[in-house]
Amino acid sequence: MKVLHFLLLLCPFAVFSQTTIQQIDVLVDGYYQKKEFSGVILVARKGKILFEKAYGYADAENRELNKLDTRFLIGSTTKSFTAVSVLQLVDQGQLDLHRPIGQYLPELKKVLGEQLTLHLLLKMSSGLPPHLNRIADMKYEDLSEEELVRIINKCNLSFEPGTQYQYSNLNYQLAAAIVAKVSGKSFKEFLTAHTLLALKMKNSGLERSGDQINNKAKGYEIQDQKLIPAAKNYMGYALGSGDMYATGEDLLKWDQALYQNSYLSETARRLLFDGDPEQYGGYGYGFKVRKYVRADASEGKLVRHGGTMQGFVCNVHRYLDDQLTIIVLGNIRPYPIMEITTKIEEIVFSRE
């Protein structure tokens, strides 16, 4: 099979051995050859890119290859950005994580507004349904934050808030609506101003229904060993929970900003990455938290989030104690994204 990619970037300050780099390349190329991956892989240490490569087609019909600056939907990884937006307003004294959210959204029905807090939303412990399609007829249209809140008002809670963990997109849609209400801007405007422009993430943004995003990959599925276009995504219903697109290098800029007090306070960062596997499903605020084994066999903290949309899958892994970052962006769904990421992790920590 003819290889259809590629661009490999080796940093002159790389700490990886040539063997490590070659092993990562061979690993991912094996998935590509089996039609189990199409997209971009980026591995960096302390912000320096050590491995970066694009695979497969951004547009199979027109034979356009994925490139390092190709944009991909990142699905639920958007939630990490929403959590940061909330905490930026907490840093400014405009939001309280433990105040009933009805004080910010008075239009929210009483049973939700009085029982729920931003803490419970961000921790995935509200009792709200997992998806809007359980309570709304999905249409390819844009919705305002106010319209989404009206839909969420139709919900009933499935358990007493704070007593269980249940992953729900509605938690982060409500959080985004609160950011919009308190800031006086749309969520898109707030995120653009305080993160995308601030960090010079020029190839990232929030997609809305009908948007024509330049240099964005098309999403695909595999059927009978052939690529077929994936179904359209209901972008208008993904506010704050899955409506973002990005490139690998833009995600690396954001990853590095999360080490800096100038972007988010140290207190806020601790909240982002505070996850107990025995409580709230190991979920911090917008990040899943677990341990990893470092090269010296000691334990480190891994904070991560993945995302999936029709035709797209994403993984961002941040190994805090080594300041190592693995970013996987793909435009075929499904593919073994966690397996690919974990095997890259194993190569890195067994070879350094």
Secondary structure, DSSP 8 states (H G I E B T S, - for coil): -----------TT--S-HHHHHHHHHHHHHHHHTT---EEEEEEETTEEEEEEEESEEETTTTEE--TT-BEE-GGGHHHHHHHHHHHHHHTTS--TTSBGGGT-TTS-HHHHHH-BHHHHHTT-S---S-GGGTS---SS---HHHHHHHHTT---SS-TTS-----HHHHHHHHHHHHHHHTS-HHHHHIIIIITTTT-TT-EE--TT---TTB---EEEETTEEEE-----GGG-TTTT-EEE-HHHHHHHHHHTT-TTTS-HHHHHHHT--BTTBGGGB-SSSEEEEEE-TTS-EEEEEEEEEEETTEEEEEEEEGGGTEEEEEEESBSS--HHHHHHHHHHHHHHH-
